[in-house]
Amino acid sequence: MASDELAKKLQSRLAATQDTEPRPEPEHSPVRPKPQEADGACGDSSSELSAILTRRQDINEGNAAPRLTRVFNPYTEFKEFSRKQIKDMEMMFKRYDTGRDGFIDLMELKLMMEKLGAPQTHLGLKNMIKEVDEDFDGKLSFREFLLIFRRAAAGELQEESGLMALARLSEINVSTEGVMGAKDFFEAKMQALSLGSKFEAEIREEKEERKRQEVEKKERQAAFKQLQSTFCS
């Protein structure tokens, strides 16, 4: 009997011990903390969003024009320049488009003017962009860059303006078209066309003169043969 009671006590104690032991919790995959984004990224996102919203508001209020989706062809739109001149302007534009985004922003324009030897103030640079910034995005597209040279050619830029300095100091040779910021650009263009017509007229006269000489030569030969046959007969 004593052994049975001892066995029961041991069993009950063992059961109580098992109940009080902590049960192992099911394994879970460790939760990885989310990487914290850099403060600068948040700032850039918020500023970019703010710029988009501001531009959309300007378009709605009529202060900015929506960007056109049509294909831009500089050779058909800027016919006053030769293909070589447009290619030279494109090379210059790409050289200073260091961000390779198809635009020259304020800092890139600052670097350009410094390289050309005509540094501008911050306000001066903003005014330069504003003069040809048709879509009010605060930077220069290639089309707007070409507008600088068109306006310089037409004499529409002030002599002391930053855009005029850019047009004059660029290595693009537009003097053959009579540009160089002169007001008589289109008059020079008409004069060039007139000279071309005169040149063509001179070529036609030379051809007609050669034809007359050939006819006279044949007439002389025929007359000589006739005279020769008269003496021989």
Beta strands, then each sheet from edge to edge (+ up, - down):
end
